[in-house]
């Protein structure tokens, strides 16, 4: 197999949005009496908002009938936060330029809603790099199910075995591997020493470290 397609996750990979998602969740959950710590939030990175809300509401015995409104509120808050203060993560532009120079087709596959994709690619000015933008928002299953990655590959007429995914979350890594794709993980600093990342094909501390030489090593 030869890497011909790179598929990026979005939150925590392209844009430094995980702290903003955490802020949004805290704002929405506090009136429900839910105390969300950074560590507990980190354990759910990669889930769709509705799954995230359902988990915490179930844990605290909150009426699931209120989940849809809470999901919408979190999405609304985070869209506005990212629109106002979202910033690219280190190495984003360099890695996109490198892939483009190597003739690699580039896509995006995220658990976040489609409207947030639009905000992020315009905020960062990176729309032109992507051949496909896919969201798991309306799929039956989100990550760690591989469907959103398979959909992105299909949209670019790419074979899954010729794709590499760039992820920051455990659920995303599992989704990529389940899709039979290579996976590069860029975990947050506090989680970089966890052994579970050994399931990835390559681990980096930032996208700045993604080079053409390392990409070539993934070919097999």
C-alpha positions in Angstrom: 0.0 0.0 0.0 1.1 3.6 -0.7 -0.2 6.6 1.2 -2.1 8.7 -1.3 -4.7 10.3 1.0 -4.5 12.0 4.4 -7.6 12.5 6.5 -7.5 14.9 9.4 -9.7 14.9 12.5 -10.6 18.5 13.4 -10.9 19.3 17.1 -7.6 19.0 18.9 -5.7 18.4 15.6 -6.3 21.4 13.3 -7.8 23.8 15.8 -7.1 24.2 19.6 -10.8 23.8 20.4 -10.9 21.1 23.1 -10.5 23.8 25.9 -13.4 25.6 24.3 -15.5 22.5 24.1 -14.7 22.0 27.8 -15.8 25.6 28.6 -19.0 25.1 26.7 -19.8 21.8 28.5 -19.2 23.4 31.9 -21.4 26.3 31.1 -24.3 24.1 30.0 -23.9 21.3 32.6 -23.5 23.5 35.7 -27.3 24.3 36.0 -27.9 20.6 35.9 -25.6 20.1 38.9 -22.9 18.3 36.9 -19.3 19.1 37.8 -17.0 18.4 34.9 -13.3 18.3 35.6 -10.6 18.6 32.9 -9.7 15.0 33.5 -13.2 13.7 33.2 -13.8 15.7 30.1 -10.6 14.3 28.5 -11.9 10.8 28.9 -14.7 11.5 26.5 -12.7 13.4 23.7 -13.8 12.0 20.3 -17.4 11.4 21.1 -20.2 13.3 19.4 -22.0 15.9 21.5 -25.2 13.8 21.8 -23.2 10.8 23.0 -21.2 13.0 25.4 -24.4 14.5 26.8 -26.2 11.1 27.0 -23.3 9.7 29.0 -23.2 12.4 31.6 -27.0 12.7 31.9 -27.2 8.9 32.5 -24.4 9.1 35.1 -26.2 11.8 37.0 -29.8 10.5 36.6 -31.0 13.4 34.5 -34.1 13.1 32.4 -32.8 12.0 28.9 -35.7 14.0 27.4 -33.6 17.1 28.2 -30.6 15.8 26.3 -31.4 17.3 22.9 -31.7 20.8 24.2 -28.4 20.5 26.1 -26.7 19.1 23.0 -27.9 22.1 21.0 -26.8 24.5 23.7 -23.3 23.1 23.8 -23.0 23.2 20.0 -24.2 26.7 19.9 -21.8 27.9 22.6 -18.8 26.2 21.1 -19.5 27.5 17.6 -19.5 31.0 19.0 -16.4 30.5 21.1 -14.4 29.1 18.1 -15.7 31.8 15.9 -14.4 34.4 18.3 -11.1 32.9 19.6 -10.3 29.6 17.9 -6.6 29.3 17.0 -4.7 26.8 14.8 -2.6 24.2 16.5 1.2 24.1 15.9 2.2 22.8 12.6 -1.2 22.9 10.9 -0.2 25.0 7.9 3.2 23.4 7.5 1.7 19.9 7.4 -1.0 20.8 5.0 1.5 22.5 2.7 3.8 19.4 2.9 1.0 17.0 2.0 -0.1 19.2 -0.9 3.5 19.4 -2.2 3.7 15.6 -2.0 0.6 15.2 -4.1 -1.4 13.8 -1.2 -5.2 14.2 -1.4 -6.5 15.7 1.9 -9.8 15.2 3.6 -11.4 15.9 7.0 -13.5 13.6 9.1 -14.9 14.8 12.4 -17.4 13.9 15.1 -18.4 17.6 15.3 -21.5 19.0 13.4 -21.2 20.2 9.9 -21.8 23.8 10.8 -18.7 23.8 13.0 -16.6 22.4 10.1 -17.6 25.5 8.1 -16.7 27.8 11.0 -13.3 26.1 11.5 -12.1 25.9 7.9 -13.1 29.6 7.3 -11.6 30.7 10.6 -8.3 29.1 9.8 -8.4 29.9 6.0 -7.8 26.2 5.0 -10.8 25.3 3.0 -8.8 25.1 -0.3 -6.7 22.3 1.0 -9.6 19.8 1.4 -11.2 17.6 -1.2 -13.8 16.3 1.2 -15.3 17.5 4.5 -17.3 14.8 6.4 -19.1 14.8 9.7 -20.4 11.9 11.8 -23.2 14.2 13.0 -26.0 12.3 11.3 -24.5 8.8 11.1 -26.0 6.0 13.1 -22.6 5.6 14.9 -19.9 8.0 15.6 -16.2 7.3 16.4 -14.9 4.8 17.4 -17.0 3.4 14.6 -15.1 3.8 11.3 -18.0 5.0 9.2 -17.0 8.7 9.0 -13.5 7.8 7.9 -14.8 5.4 5.3 -17.3 8.0 4.0 -14.5 10.5 3.7 -12.3 8.1 1.8 -15.2 7.2 -0.5 -15.8 10.9 -1.2 -12.3 11.1 -2.5 -12.3 7.8 -4.4 -9.6 6.5 -2.1 -9.0 3.0 -0.9 -9.0 2.9 3.0 -5.6 1.0 2.9 -4.1 3.9 1.0 -5.2 6.5 3.7 -3.5 7.9 6.8 -5.6 9.6 9.5 -4.3 12.2 11.9 -6.0 12.0 15.3 -5.7 13.3 18.8 -8.2 11.0 20.6 -8.3 7.3 21.5 -11.8 6.9 20.0 -10.5 8.5 16.7 -7.5 6.2 16.6 -9.7 3.1 17.0 -12.0 4.4 14.3 -9.0 4.9 11.9 -7.6 1.5 12.6 -11.0 -0.2 12.3 -11.2 1.4 8.8 -7.9 -0.3 7.9 -6.1 3.0 7.6 -2.8 4.1 9.0 -3.0 6.4 12.0 -0.8 9.2 13.3 -1.7 10.4 16.8 -1.0 13.8 18.3 -2.3 13.5 21.8 -2.5 16.4 24.2 0.6 16.9 26.3 -0.9 15.5 29.5 -1.8 12.2 27.8 1.3 11.7 25.6 2.9 9.0 27.8 -0.1 6.7 27.8 0.6 3.2 26.5 -2.6 3.0 24.5 -1.1 5.2 21.8 1.2 2.3 20.8 -1.7 1.1 18.7 -1.1 4.0 16.3 1.4 3.8 13.5 3.2 7.0 14.5 2.9 9.3 17.5 3.9 13.0 17.4 4.0 15.8 19.9 2.7 18.3 17.3 1.9 18.4 13.6 5.1 20.3 13.2 6.8 16.9 13.3 4.9 15.5 10.4 7.4 15.3 7.6 7.6 13.8 4.1 10.2 11.4 5.4 8.0 10.1 8.2 5.1 9.9 5.8 7.1 7.7 3.5 7.9 5.3 6.4 4.2 4.6 6.7 4.2 3.0 3.2 4.3 -0.7 3.3 
